[in-house]
Amino acid sequence: MPARHCVRLDGDKVQYGLAIGDTMMELKAEAVPSERKWSNFRKRLDAIGVWQWRPYYDNPYVLDGVQWSLELDYGSRKVQTDGSNWYPGSKDETDMNVTPEFKAFLHALSLLLGGVHIS
């Protein structure tokens, strides 16, 4: 099973690293975001429209490549979505390019973690 990028909340800490299954194998960054950072993160999620992302984005023409998943529970707002070679914001299921919406989400996570690069 290949390693995957993983971001998780552990108490008041946000951790980013490589995981296999549910086990974090290599911690790349850890932060305790301030209330302001959490507020800005929430505003970015709202602006991106992450709460309206559909449950699954699948490019049926590619059998390998990049798979991703996201589960957010932010009080009154929740989203559970994943994809295979297709990203929120793209109208064409054959377009494998990472969309501006998904890049904005990764950037929001990066800022929450103090500017660490998330690939």
Backbone atoms as SQL, in Angstrom:
CREATE TABLE atoms (id INTEGER PRIMARY KEY, chain TEXT, resi INTEGER, resn TEXT, atom TEXT, x REAL, y REAL, z REAL);
INSERT INTO atoms VALUES
  (1, 'A', 1, 'MET', 'N', 0.851, -1.174, 0.000),
  (2, 'A', 1, 'MET', 'CA', 0.000, 0.000, 0.000),
  (3, 'A', 1, 'MET', 'C', 0.902, 1.244, 0.000),
  (4, 'A', 2, 'PRO', 'N', 0.723, 2.149, -0.951),
  (5, 'A', 2, 'PRO', 'CA', 1.575, 3.338, -1.001),
  (6, 'A', 2, 'PRO', 'C', 1.228, 4.341, 0.093),
  (7, 'A', 3, 'ALA', 'N', 2.213, 5.146, 0.439),
  (8, 'A', 3, 'ALA', 'CA', 1.986, 6.214, 1.414),
  (9, 'A', 3, 'ALA', 'C', 1.110, 7.280, 0.782),
  (10, 'A', 4, 'ARG', 'N', 0.358, 7.985, 1.617),
  (11, 'A', 4, 'ARG', 'CA', -0.494, 9.064, 1.139),
  (12, 'A', 4, 'ARG', 'C', -0.280, 10.285, 2.005),
  (13, 'A', 5, 'HIS', 'N', -0.562, 11.442, 1.443),
  (14, 'A', 5, 'HIS', 'CA', -0.481, 12.673, 2.218),
  (15, 'A', 5, 'HIS', 'C', -1.697, 12.714, 3.133),
  (16, 'A', 6, 'CYS', 'N', -1.483, 13.150, 4.348),
  (17, 'A', 6, 'CYS', 'CA', -2.552, 13.111, 5.339),
  (18, 'A', 6, 'CYS', 'C', -2.484, 14.368, 6.203),
  (19, 'A', 7, 'VAL', 'N', -3.635, 14.978, 6.426),
  (20, 'A', 7, 'VAL', 'CA', -3.753, 16.102, 7.363),
  (21, 'A', 7, 'VAL', 'C', -4.822, 15.692, 8.368),
  (22, 'A', 8, 'ARG', 'N', -4.484, 15.798, 9.640),
  (23, 'A', 8, 'ARG', 'CA', -5.470, 15.419, 10.647),
  (24, 'A', 8, 'ARG', 'C', -5.368, 16.327, 11.859),
  (25, 'A', 9, 'LEU', 'N', -6.452, 16.377, 12.584),
  (26, 'A', 9, 'LEU', 'CA', -6.538, 17.151, 13.812),
  (27, 'A', 9, 'LEU', 'C', -6.331, 16.198, 14.974),
  (28, 'A', 10, 'ASP', 'N', -5.374, 16.523, 15.840),
  (29, 'A', 10, 'ASP', 'CA', -5.077, 15.728, 17.019),
  (30, 'A', 10, 'ASP', 'C', -5.140, 16.668, 18.215),
  (31, 'A', 11, 'GLY', 'N', -6.278, 16.706, 18.868),
  (32, 'A', 11, 'GLY', 'CA', -6.486, 17.681, 19.941),
  (33, 'A', 11, 'GLY', 'C', -6.523, 19.066, 19.333),
  (34, 'A', 12, 'ASP', 'N', -5.638, 19.953, 19.772),
  (35, 'A', 12, 'ASP', 'CA', -5.587, 21.298, 19.192),
  (36, 'A', 12, 'ASP', 'C', -4.499, 21.422, 18.133),
  (37, 'A', 13, 'LYS', 'N', -3.813, 20.302, 17.822),
  (38, 'A', 13, 'LYS', 'CA', -2.733, 20.306, 16.842),
  (39, 'A', 13, 'LYS', 'C', -3.237, 19.844, 15.476),
  (40, 'A', 14, 'VAL', 'N', -2.764, 20.499, 14.433),
  (41, 'A', 14, 'VAL', 'CA', -2.992, 20.063, 13.066),
  (42, 'A', 14, 'VAL', 'C', -1.684, 19.429, 12.606),
  (43, 'A', 15, 'GLN', 'N', -1.769, 18.207, 12.126),
  (44, 'A', 15, 'GLN', 'CA', -0.588, 17.480, 11.689),
  (45, 'A', 15, 'GLN', 'C', -0.672, 17.200, 10.191),
  (46, 'A', 16, 'TYR', 'N', 0.471, 17.291, 9.528),
  (47, 'A', 16, 'TYR', 'CA', 0.579, 16.965, 8.116),
  (48, 'A', 16, 'TYR', 'C', 1.752, 16.021, 7.926),
  (49, 'A', 17, 'GLY', 'N', 1.514, 14.942, 7.209),
  (50, 'A', 17, 'GLY', 'CA', 2.593, 14.000, 6.971),
  (51, 'A', 17, 'GLY', 'C', 2.195, 12.930, 5.987),
  (52, 'A', 18, 'LEU', 'N', 3.007, 11.900, 5.934),
  (53, 'A', 18, 'LEU', 'CA', 2.737, 10.752, 5.085),
  (54, 'A', 18, 'LEU', 'C', 2.196, 9.639, 5.965),
  (55, 'A', 19, 'ALA', 'N', 1.164, 8.969, 5.478),
  (56, 'A', 19, 'ALA', 'CA', 0.528, 7.911, 6.252),
  (57, 'A', 19, 'ALA', 'C', 0.334, 6.679, 5.389),
  (58, 'A', 20, 'ILE', 'N', 0.289, 5.553, 6.042),
  (59, 'A', 20, 'ILE', 'CA', -0.125, 4.306, 5.419),
  (60, 'A', 20, 'ILE', 'C', -1.308, 3.821, 6.238),
  (61, 'A', 21, 'GLY', 'N', -2.446, 3.695, 5.585),
  (62, 'A', 21, 'GLY', 'CA', -3.665, 3.380, 6.327),
  (63, 'A', 21, 'GLY', 'C', -3.983, 4.525, 7.271),
  (64, 'A', 22, 'ASP', 'N', -4.233, 4.211, 8.524),
  (65, 'A', 22, 'ASP', 'CA', -4.526, 5.240, 9.529),
  (66, 'A', 22, 'ASP', 'C', -3.302, 5.646, 10.331),
  (67, 'A', 23, 'THR', 'N', -2.128, 5.110, 9.988),
  (68, 'A', 23, 'THR', 'CA', -0.918, 5.356, 10.766),
  (69, 'A', 23, 'THR', 'C', -0.044, 6.412, 10.105),
  (70, 'A', 24, 'MET', 'N', 0.231, 7.483, 10.829),
  (71, 'A', 24, 'MET', 'CA', 1.123, 8.532, 10.345),
  (72, 'A', 24, 'MET', 'C', 2.547, 7.985, 10.406),
  (73, 'A', 25, 'MET', 'N', 3.176, 7.883, 9.244),
  (74, 'A', 25, 'MET', 'CA', 4.512, 7.297, 9.165),
  (75, 'A', 25, 'MET', 'C', 5.623, 8.349, 9.232),
  (76, 'A', 26, 'GLU', 'N', 5.363, 9.509, 8.650),
  (77, 'A', 26, 'GLU', 'CA', 6.380, 10.561, 8.629),
  (78, 'A', 26, 'GLU', 'C', 5.688, 11.909, 8.818),
  (79, 'A', 27, 'LEU', 'N', 5.901, 12.524, 9.965),
  (80, 'A', 27, 'LEU', 'CA', 5.320, 13.827, 10.259),
  (81, 'A', 27, 'LEU', 'C', 6.153, 14.904, 9.572),
  (82, 'A', 28, 'LYS', 'N', 5.518, 15.707, 8.727),
  (83, 'A', 28, 'LYS', 'CA', 6.226, 16.759, 8.000),
  (84, 'A', 28, 'LYS', 'C', 6.020, 18.129, 8.643),
  (85, 'A', 29, 'ALA', 'N', 4.885, 18.322, 9.297),
  (86, 'A', 29, 'ALA', 'CA', 4.606, 19.603, 9.943),
  (87, 'A', 29, 'ALA', 'C', 3.530, 19.412, 10.999),
  (88, 'A', 30, 'GLU', 'N', 3.601, 20.259, 12.005),
  (89, 'A', 30, 'GLU', 'CA', 2.611, 20.243, 13.076),
  (90, 'A', 30, 'GLU', 'C', 2.451, 21.679, 13.555),
  (91, 'A', 31, 'ALA', 'N', 1.217, 22.084, 13.792),
  (92, 'A', 31, 'ALA', 'CA', 0.973, 23.456, 14.240),
  (93, 'A', 31, 'ALA', 'C', -0.236, 23.483, 15.166),
  (94, 'A', 32, 'VAL', 'N', -0.252, 24.472, 16.027),
  (95, 'A', 32, 'VAL', 'CA', -1.419, 24.769, 16.847),
  (96, 'A', 32, 'VAL', 'C', -1.930, 26.125, 16.365),
  (97, 'A', 33, 'PRO', 'N', -2.879, 26.104, 15.430),
  (98, 'A', 33, 'PRO', 'CA', -3.349, 27.360, 14.844),
  (99, 'A', 33, 'PRO', 'C', -4.068, 28.251, 15.864),
  (100, 'A', 34, 'SER', 'N', -3.864, 29.550, 15.713),
  (101, 'A', 34, 'SER', 'CA', -4.557, 30.528, 16.551),
  (102, 'A', 34, 'SER', 'C', -6.023, 30.601, 16.137),
  (103, 'A', 35, 'GLU', 'N', -6.832, 31.224, 16.959),
  (104, 'A', 35, 'GLU', 'CA', -8.248, 31.417, 16.612),
  (105, 'A', 35, 'GLU', 'C', -8.382, 32.178, 15.294),
  (106, 'A', 36, 'ARG', 'N', -7.498, 33.146, 15.097),
  (107, 'A', 36, 'ARG', 'CA', -7.529, 33.926, 13.853),
  (108, 'A', 36, 'ARG', 'C', -7.247, 33.041, 12.634),
  (109, 'A', 37, 'LYS', 'N', -6.250, 32.143, 12.756),
  (110, 'A', 37, 'LYS', 'CA', -5.948, 31.238, 11.640),
  (111, 'A', 37, 'LYS', 'C', -7.122, 30.302, 11.355),
  (112, 'A', 38, 'TRP', 'N', -7.764, 29.802, 12.423),
  (113, 'A', 38, 'TRP', 'CA', -8.935, 28.951, 12.225),
  (114, 'A', 38, 'TRP', 'C', -10.061, 29.727, 11.547),
  (115, 'A', 39, 'SER', 'N', -10.257, 30.960, 11.962),
  (116, 'A', 39, 'SER', 'CA', -11.300, 31.794, 11.356),
  (117, 'A', 39, 'SER', 'C', -11.008, 32.054, 9.880),
  (118, 'A', 40, 'ASN', 'N', -9.759, 32.372, 9.576),
  (119, 'A', 40, 'ASN', 'CA', -9.378, 32.600, 8.180),
  (120, 'A', 40, 'ASN', 'C', -9.513, 31.317, 7.347),
  (121, 'A', 41, 'PHE', 'N', -9.167, 30.179, 7.932),
  (122, 'A', 41, 'PHE', 'CA', -9.318, 28.902, 7.245),
  (123, 'A', 41, 'PHE', 'C', -10.788, 28.664, 6.897),
  (124, 'A', 42, 'ARG', 'N', -11.660, 28.891, 7.857),
  (125, 'A', 42, 'ARG', 'CA', -13.097, 28.695, 7.635),
  (126, 'A', 42, 'ARG', 'C', -13.605, 29.633, 6.539),
  (127, 'A', 43, 'LYS', 'N', -13.157, 30.875, 6.552),
  (128, 'A', 43, 'LYS', 'CA', -13.563, 31.831, 5.510),
  (129, 'A', 43, 'LYS', 'C', -13.091, 31.363, 4.139),
  (130, 'A', 44, 'ARG', 'N', -11.887, 30.829, 4.076),
  (131, 'A', 44, 'ARG', 'CA', -11.370, 30.316, 2.797),
  (132, 'A', 44, 'ARG', 'C', -12.187, 29.116, 2.321),
  (133, 'A', 45, 'LEU', 'N', -12.524, 28.214, 3.242),
  (134, 'A', 45, 'LEU', 'CA', -13.362, 27.064, 2.869),
  (135, 'A', 45, 'LEU', 'C', -14.695, 27.529, 2.306),
  (136, 'A', 46, 'ASP', 'N', -15.295, 28.521, 2.966),
  (137, 'A', 46, 'ASP', 'CA', -16.570, 29.066, 2.488),
  (138, 'A', 46, 'ASP', 'C', -16.409, 29.686, 1.105),
  (139, 'A', 47, 'ALA', 'N', -15.340, 30.452, 0.903),
  (140, 'A', 47, 'ALA', 'CA', -15.113, 31.135, -0.377),
  (141, 'A', 47, 'ALA', 'C', -14.861, 30.137, -1.508),
  (142, 'A', 48, 'ILE', 'N', -14.181, 29.054, -1.207),
  (143, 'A', 48, 'ILE', 'CA', -13.892, 28.028, -2.205),
  (144, 'A', 48, 'ILE', 'C', -15.158, 27.260, -2.569),
  (145, 'A', 49, 'GLY', 'N', -16.110, 27.215, -1.653),
  (146, 'A', 49, 'GLY', 'CA', -17.337, 26.452, -1.880),
  (147, 'A', 49, 'GLY', 'C', -17.158, 24.976, -1.574),
  (148, 'A', 50, 'VAL', 'N', -16.222, 24.662, -0.673),
  (149, 'A', 50, 'VAL', 'CA', -15.913, 23.273, -0.371),
  (150, 'A', 50, 'VAL', 'C', -17.133, 22.505, 0.145),
  (151, 'A', 51, 'TRP', 'N', -18.070, 23.192, 0.775),
  (152, 'A', 51, 'TRP', 'CA', -19.246, 22.527, 1.351),
  (153, 'A', 51, 'TRP', 'C', -20.191, 22.024, 0.262),
  (154, 'A', 52, 'GLN', 'N', -20.038, 22.531, -0.948),
  (155, 'A', 52, 'GLN', 'CA', -20.887, 22.106, -2.057),
  (156, 'A', 52, 'GLN', 'C', -20.193, 21.088, -2.973),
  (157, 'A', 53, 'TRP', 'N', -18.982, 20.685, -2.636),
  (158, 'A', 53, 'TRP', 'CA', -18.302, 19.703, -3.471),
  (159, 'A', 53, 'TRP', 'C', -19.112, 18.412, -3.468),
  (160, 'A', 54, 'ARG', 'N', -19.197, 17.776, -4.623),
  (161, 'A', 54, 'ARG', 'CA', -19.987, 16.544, -4.735),
  (162, 'A', 54, 'ARG', 'C', -19.269, 15.393, -4.031),
  (163, 'A', 55, 'PRO', 'N', -19.969, 14.306, -3.769),
  (164, 'A', 55, 'PRO', 'CA', -19.359, 13.189, -3.032),
  (165, 'A', 55, 'PRO', 'C', -18.203, 12.500, -3.762),
  (166, 'A', 56, 'TYR', 'N', -18.230, 12.456, -5.099),
  (167, 'A', 56, 'TYR', 'CA', -17.177, 11.722, -5.790),
  (168, 'A', 56, 'TYR', 'C', -16.879, 12.355, -7.135),
  (169, 'A', 57, 'TYR', 'N', -15.600, 12.476, -7.432),
  (170, 'A', 57, 'TYR', 'CA', -15.104, 12.974, -8.716),
  (171, 'A', 57, 'TYR', 'C', -14.275, 11.855, -9.338),
  (172, 'A', 58, 'ASP', 'N', -14.776, 11.270, -10.415),
  (173, 'A', 58, 'ASP', 'CA', -14.098, 10.124, -11.009),
  (174, 'A', 58, 'ASP', 'C', -13.881, 10.338, -12.498),
  (175, 'A', 59, 'ASN', 'N', -12.636, 10.181, -12.908),
  (176, 'A', 59, 'ASN', 'CA', -12.307, 10.179, -14.327),
  (177, 'A', 59, 'ASN', 'C', -12.296, 8.708, -14.751),
  (178, 'A', 60, 'PRO', 'N', -13.334, 8.252, -15.461),
  (179, 'A', 60, 'PRO', 'CA', -13.443, 6.828, -15.779),
  (180, 'A', 60, 'PRO', 'C', -12.440, 6.355, -16.832),
  (181, 'A', 61, 'TYR', 'N', -11.679, 7.282, -17.406),
  (182, 'A', 61, 'TYR', 'CA', -10.758, 6.922, -18.480),
  (183, 'A', 61, 'TYR', 'C', -9.336, 6.660, -17.998),
  (184, 'A', 62, 'VAL', 'N', -9.090, 6.839, -16.683),
  (185, 'A', 62, 'VAL', 'CA', -7.756, 6.618, -16.125),
  (186, 'A', 62, 'VAL', 'C', -7.893, 5.652, -14.951),
  (187, 'A', 63, 'LEU', 'N', -7.123, 4.582, -14.976),
  (188, 'A', 63, 'LEU', 'CA', -7.235, 3.560, -13.937),
  (189, 'A', 63, 'LEU', 'C', -6.213, 3.711, -12.820),
  (190, 'A', 64, 'ASP', 'N', -5.188, 4.517, -13.029),
  (191, 'A', 64, 'ASP', 'CA', -4.223, 4.779, -11.961),
  (192, 'A', 64, 'ASP', 'C', -4.101, 6.289, -11.843),
  (193, 'A', 65, 'GLY', 'N', -3.048, 6.776, -11.280),
  (194, 'A', 65, 'GLY', 'CA', -2.879, 8.223, -11.177),
  (195, 'A', 65, 'GLY', 'C', -3.042, 8.702, -9.756),
  (196, 'A', 66, 'VAL', 'N', -3.838, 9.754, -9.577),
  (197, 'A', 66, 'VAL', 'CA', -3.957, 10.413, -8.273),
  (198, 'A', 66, 'VAL', 'C', -5.361, 10.226, -7.710),
  (199, 'A', 67, 'GLN', 'N', -5.412, 9.691, -6.513),
  (200, 'A', 67, 'GLN', 'CA', -6.668, 9.607, -5.783),
  (201, 'A', 67, 'GLN', 'C', -6.558, 10.511, -4.558),
  (202, 'A', 68, 'TRP', 'N', -7.657, 11.115, -4.184),
  (203, 'A', 68, 'TRP', 'CA', -7.668, 12.002, -3.035),
  (204, 'A', 68, 'TRP', 'C', -8.982, 11.824, -2.289),
  (205, 'A', 69, 'SER', 'N', -8.979, 12.208, -1.022),
  (206, 'A', 69, 'SER', 'CA', -10.215, 12.187, -0.242),
  (207, 'A', 69, 'SER', 'C', -10.165, 13.303, 0.790),
  (208, 'A', 70, 'LEU', 'N', -11.334, 13.743, 1.172),
  (209, 'A', 70, 'LEU', 'CA', -11.455, 14.837, 2.128),
  (210, 'A', 70, 'LEU', 'C', -12.696, 14.613, 2.970),
  (211, 'A', 71, 'GLU', 'N', -12.513, 14.681, 4.264),
  (212, 'A', 71, 'GLU', 'CA', -13.646, 14.626, 5.184),
  (213, 'A', 71, 'GLU', 'C', -13.465, 15.765, 6.175),
  (214, 'A', 72, 'LEU', 'N', -14.387, 16.716, 6.147),
  (215, 'A', 72, 'LEU', 'CA', -14.343, 17.865, 7.051),
  (216, 'A', 72, 'LEU', 'C', -15.638, 17.922, 7.844),
  (217, 'A', 73, 'ASP', 'N', -15.501, 18.100, 9.129),
  (218, 'A', 73, 'ASP', 'CA', -16.647, 18.302, 10.005),
  (219, 'A', 73, 'ASP', 'C', -16.337, 19.555, 10.800),
  (220, 'A', 74, 'TYR', 'N', -16.947, 20.652, 10.402),
  (221, 'A', 74, 'TYR', 'CA', -16.631, 21.952, 10.988),
  (222, 'A', 74, 'TYR', 'C', -17.878, 22.505, 11.660),
  (223, 'A', 75, 'GLY', 'N', -18.296, 21.847, 12.738),
  (224, 'A', 75, 'GLY', 'CA', -19.489, 22.284, 13.447),
  (225, 'A', 75, 'GLY', 'C', -20.737, 22.023, 12.632),
  (226, 'A', 76, 'SER', 'N', -21.349, 23.090, 12.162),
  (227, 'A', 76, 'SER', 'CA', -22.600, 22.962, 11.409),
  (228, 'A', 76, 'SER', 'C', -22.384, 22.597, 9.947),
  (229, 'A', 77, 'ARG', 'N', -21.153, 22.619, 9.466),
  (230, 'A', 77, 'ARG', 'CA', -20.849, 22.316, 8.063),
  (231, 'A', 77, 'ARG', 'C', -20.030, 21.041, 7.971),
  (232, 'A', 78, 'LYS', 'N', -20.421, 20.190, 7.026),
  (233, 'A', 78, 'LYS', 'CA', -19.706, 18.928, 6.826),
  (234, 'A', 78, 'LYS', 'C', -19.607, 18.642, 5.342),
  (235, 'A', 79, 'VAL', 'N', -18.526, 17.972, 4.963),
  (236, 'A', 79, 'VAL', 'CA', -18.373, 17.496, 3.595),
  (237, 'A', 79, 'VAL', 'C', -17.527, 16.229, 3.629),
  (238, 'A', 80, 'GLN', 'N', -17.920, 15.278, 2.813),
  (239, 'A', 80, 'GLN', 'CA', -17.127, 14.074, 2.612),
  (240, 'A', 80, 'GLN', 'C', -17.095, 13.836, 1.105),
  (241, 'A', 81, 'THR', 'N', -15.887, 13.869, 0.546),
  (242, 'A', 81, 'THR', 'CA', -15.730, 13.774, -0.894),
  (243, 'A', 81, 'THR', 'C', -14.412, 13.092, -1.214),
  (244, 'A', 82, 'ASP', 'N', -14.347, 12.513, -2.387),
  (245, 'A', 82, 'ASP', 'CA', -13.068, 11.995, -2.851),
  (246, 'A', 82, 'ASP', 'C', -13.065, 11.970, -4.368),
  (247, 'A', 83, 'GLY', 'N', -11.908, 11.686, -4.919),
  (248, 'A', 83, 'GLY', 'CA', -11.797, 11.714, -6.364),
  (249, 'A', 83, 'GLY', 'C', -10.660, 10.863, -6.875),
  (250, 'A', 84, 'SER', 'N', -10.754, 10.586, -8.157),
  (251, 'A', 84, 'SER', 'CA', -9.729, 9.836, -8.856),
  (252, 'A', 84, 'SER', 'C', -9.464, 10.537, -10.183),
  (253, 'A', 85, 'ASN', 'N', -8.360, 11.273, -10.235),
  (254, 'A', 85, 'ASN', 'CA', -7.931, 11.965, -11.459),
  (255, 'A', 85, 'ASN', 'C', -8.927, 13.009, -11.959),
  (256, 'A', 86, 'TRP', 'N', -9.716, 13.563, -11.049),
  (257, 'A', 86, 'TRP', 'CA', -10.650, 14.627, -11.392),
  (258, 'A', 86, 'TRP', 'C', -10.870, 15.448, -10.121),
  (259, 'A', 87, 'TYR', 'N', -11.025, 16.778, -10.275),
  (260, 'A', 87, 'TYR', 'CA', -11.066, 17.666, -9.114),
  (261, 'A', 87, 'TYR', 'C', -12.278, 18.585, -9.143),
  (262, 'A', 88, 'PRO', 'N', -12.721, 19.022, -7.966),
  (263, 'A', 88, 'PRO', 'CA', -13.834, 19.982, -7.897),
  (264, 'A', 88, 'PRO', 'C', -13.518, 21.231, -8.715),
  (265, 'A', 89, 'GLY', 'N', -14.529, 21.730, -9.402),
  (266, 'A', 89, 'GLY', 'CA', -14.377, 22.931, -10.219),
  (267, 'A', 89, 'GLY', 'C', -14.215, 22.638, -11.691),
  (268, 'A', 90, 'SER', 'N', -13.850, 21.406, -12.038),
  (269, 'A', 90, 'SER', 'CA', -13.693, 21.036, -13.441),
  (270, 'A', 90, 'SER', 'C', -15.021, 20.532, -13.980),
  (271, 'A', 91, 'LYS', 'N', -15.390, 20.993, -15.154),
  (272, 'A', 91, 'LYS', 'CA', -16.633, 20.551, -15.788),
  (273, 'A', 91, 'LYS', 'C', -16.417, 19.319, -16.658),
  (274, 'A', 92, 'ASP', 'N', -15.165, 19.021, -16.966),
  (275, 'A', 92, 'ASP', 'CA', -14.822, 17.937, -17.887),
  (276, 'A', 92, 'ASP', 'C', -14.189, 16.791, -17.117),
  (277, 'A', 93, 'GLU', 'N', -14.876, 15.665, -17.001),
  (278, 'A', 93, 'GLU', 'CA', -14.366, 14.537, -16.217),
  (279, 'A', 93, 'GLU', 'C', -13.098, 13.921, -16.788),
  (280, 'A', 94, 'THR', 'N', -12.720, 14.290, -17.997),
  (281, 'A', 94, 'THR', 'CA', -11.475, 13.775, -18.563),
  (282, 'A', 94, 'THR', 'C', -10.294, 14.703, -18.287),
  (283, 'A', 95, 'ASP', 'N', -10.563, 15.885, -17.706),
  (284, 'A', 95, 'ASP', 'CA', -9.513, 16.846, -17.380),
  (285, 'A', 95, 'ASP', 'C', -8.850, 16.430, -16.069),
  (286, 'A', 96, 'MET', 'N', -7.597, 15.999, -16.129),
  (287, 'A', 96, 'MET', 'CA', -6.879, 15.527, -14.943),
  (288, 'A', 96, 'MET', 'C', -6.120, 16.633, -14.226),
  (289, 'A', 97, 'ASN', 'N', -6.205, 17.871, -14.706),
  (290, 'A', 97, 'ASN', 'CA', -5.459, 18.973, -14.096),
  (291, 'A', 97, 'ASN', 'C', -6.074, 19.379, -12.763),
  (292, 'A', 98, 'VAL', 'N', -5.212, 19.689, -11.821),
  (293, 'A', 98, 'VAL', 'CA', -5.670, 20.192, -10.531),
  (294, 'A', 98, 'VAL', 'C', -6.307, 21.558, -10.764),
  (295, 'A', 99, 'THR', 'N', -7.508, 21.747, -10.275),
  (296, 'A', 99, 'THR', 'CA', -8.275, 22.972, -10.514),
  (297, 'A', 99, 'THR', 'C', -7.869, 24.092, -9.556),
  (298, 'A', 100, 'PRO', 'N', -8.203, 25.337, -9.912),
  (299, 'A', 100, 'PRO', 'CA', -7.945, 26.452, -8.991),
  (300, 'A', 100, 'PRO', 'C', -8.638, 26.255, -7.640),
  (301, 'A', 101, 'GLU', 'N', -9.821, 25.659, -7.624),
  (302, 'A', 101, 'GLU', 'CA', -10.531, 25.421, -6.369),
  (303, 'A', 101, 'GLU', 'C', -9.749, 24.469, -5.470),
  (304, 'A', 102, 'PHE', 'N', -9.225, 23.405, -6.048),
  (305, 'A', 102, 'PHE', 'CA', -8.473, 22.443, -5.251),
  (306, 'A', 102, 'PHE', 'C', -7.147, 23.045, -4.800),
  (307, 'A', 103, 'LYS', 'N', -6.505, 23.804, -5.681),
  (308, 'A', 103, 'LYS', 'CA', -5.271, 24.493, -5.295),
  (309, 'A', 103, 'LYS', 'C', -5.529, 25.477, -4.158),
  (310, 'A', 104, 'ALA', 'N', -6.670, 26.174, -4.210),
  (311, 'A', 104, 'ALA', 'CA', -7.019, 27.120, -3.143),
  (312, 'A', 104, 'ALA', 'C', -7.230, 26.389, -1.820),
  (313, 'A', 105, 'PHE', 'N', -7.811, 25.197, -1.880),
  (314, 'A', 105, 'PHE', 'CA', -7.984, 24.393, -0.669),
  (315, 'A', 105, 'PHE', 'C', -6.620, 23.998, -0.089),
  (316, 'A', 106, 'LEU', 'N', -5.721, 23.526, -0.949),
  (317, 'A', 106, 'LEU', 'CA', -4.382, 23.156, -0.476),
  (318, 'A', 106, 'LEU', 'C', -3.651, 24.362, 0.104),
  (319, 'A', 107, 'HIS', 'N', -3.836, 25.520, -0.511),
  (320, 'A', 107, 'HIS', 'CA', -3.205, 26.745, -0.002),
  (321, 'A', 107, 'HIS', 'C', -3.775, 27.107, 1.370),
  (322, 'A', 108, 'ALA', 'N', -5.089, 26.958, 1.546),
  (323, 'A', 108, 'ALA', 'CA', -5.710, 27.241, 2.845),
  (324, 'A', 108, 'ALA', 'C', -5.143, 26.321, 3.918),
  (325, 'A', 109, 'LEU', 'N', -4.959, 25.050, 3.587),
  (326, 'A', 109, 'LEU', 'CA', -4.335, 24.123, 4.539),
  (327, 'A', 109, 'LEU', 'C', -2.902, 24.536, 4.859),
  (328, 'A', 110, 'SER', 'N', -2.181, 24.943, 3.830),
  (329, 'A', 110, 'SER', 'CA', -0.807, 25.380, 4.018),
  (330, 'A', 110, 'SER', 'C', -0.732, 26.546, 5.003),
  (331, 'A', 111, 'LEU', 'N', -1.611, 27.521, 4.815),
  (332, 'A', 111, 'LEU', 'CA', -1.619, 28.676, 5.727),
  (333, 'A', 111, 'LEU', 'C', -1.985, 28.271, 7.151),
  (334, 'A', 112, 'LEU', 'N', -2.935, 27.348, 7.283),
  (335, 'A', 112, 'LEU', 'CA', -3.314, 26.872, 8.607),
  (336, 'A', 112, 'LEU', 'C', -2.141, 26.214, 9.314),
  (337, 'A', 113, 'LEU', 'N', -1.282, 25.556, 8.546),
  (338, 'A', 113, 'LEU', 'CA', -0.116, 24.870, 9.093),
  (339, 'A', 113, 'LEU', 'C', 1.112, 25.761, 9.204),
  (340, 'A', 114, 'GLY', 'N', 0.947, 27.050, 8.938),
  (341, 'A', 114, 'GLY', 'CA', 2.070, 27.973, 9.076),
  (342, 'A', 114, 'GLY', 'C', 2.902, 28.144, 7.822),
  (343, 'A', 115, 'GLY', 'N', 2.365, 27.774, 6.662),
  (344, 'A', 115, 'GLY', 'CA', 3.057, 28.006, 5.400),
  (345, 'A', 115, 'GLY', 'C', 3.798, 26.813, 4.848),
  (346, 'A', 116, 'VAL', 'N', 3.635, 25.640, 5.438),
  (347, 'A', 116, 'VAL', 'CA', 4.309, 24.445, 4.932),
  (348, 'A', 116, 'VAL', 'C', 3.766, 24.104, 3.542),
  (349, 'A', 117, 'HIS', 'N', 4.650, 23.634, 2.665),
  (350, 'A', 117, 'HIS', 'CA', 4.236, 23.253, 1.315),
  (351, 'A', 117, 'HIS', 'C', 3.486, 21.919, 1.360),
  (352, 'A', 118, 'ILE', 'N', 2.292, 21.900, 0.806),
  (353, 'A', 118, 'ILE', 'CA', 1.501, 20.680, 0.723),
  (354, 'A', 118, 'ILE', 'C', 1.406, 20.307, -0.753),
  (355, 'A', 119, 'SER', 'N', 1.831, 19.095, -1.060),
  (356, 'A', 119, 'SER', 'CA', 1.812, 18.674, -2.469),
  (357, 'A', 119, 'SER', 'C', 0.677, 17.713, -2.729);
